[in-house]
């Protein structure tokens, strides 16, 4: 269910699964769309034998983009003015990621409602993979 | 003159042109592909006739879309190029990038400020600027070298559309989970 920005108050929270069982194909789709063809993200042989990782690693920006779906789906009449994250932990194929947003502040900017929210995305083990914030302003 | 020399000369010319940034055309199909890669089926990213799209004055790009400026960045290192050896696997497993020195270059933080929406048909001027760099010792990755980069995206009307700040970290050794 979507919400209007005017209906939100501090403490309101929303949780959503932003990807289930992340596929290598989706990581490849993201590589193609973004232009980031770093072999660490799509080349299993390289990632294991050269970089020393158990498998390919999802792009940080992919995880960030997945997290963004949470508030763009939630707040329909909000225009994003700021969005930032810290990458906490690697995301692997097969991960299921759940994002949670919590409204931390509600303010007024020239007659437009503005909300700030905190964001955390965790993997299936409950470990944070990305944490951050976003600010949305009511559409005029 | 060998083909190799011609190529390195050609590359030098490109590098000279790229001083002062590059141009990033925003295209509807590209936005659609990007949204699909995120598993985001919100119609505001591809459906002109959707009510919500119309309310927003047409199709807009998803929040992290400017990451795709890499497609148009002449200096972007993570793209195979004709005639240039790629470091990923082929017949062999590939080779570590020179810059990493046995560790890994990782994305630590990403921040965006949005000033004006991005729409198909826009042409953005992209300018990158190196910010601070600092070092930190870590238990997991050894010495960590952080560096910051600020990128500004200015549209064809001269409006600053998006400001991006990226923090990268190069680890001394492979980070174990």
Interface residues (C-beta under 8 A of the other chain):
Chain A: X18 X19 X26 X29 X30 X32 X33 X34 X35 X36 X37 X38 X39 X40 X43 X45 X46 X49 X50 X51 X52 X53 X59 X60 X61 X62 X64 X65 X66 X68 X69 X72 X73 X76 X79 X80 X81 X82 X83 X84 X85 X86 X87 X89 X90 X139
Chain B: X30 X33 X34 X36 X37 X38 X39 X40 X42 X52 X55 X56 X62 X63 X64 X67 X68 X69 X70 X71 X72 X73 X76 X78 X79 X80 X86 X87 X88 X89 X93 X94 X95 X96 X104 X106 X107 X108 X109 X110 X111 X112 X113 X114 X115 X117 X165 X174 X175 X177
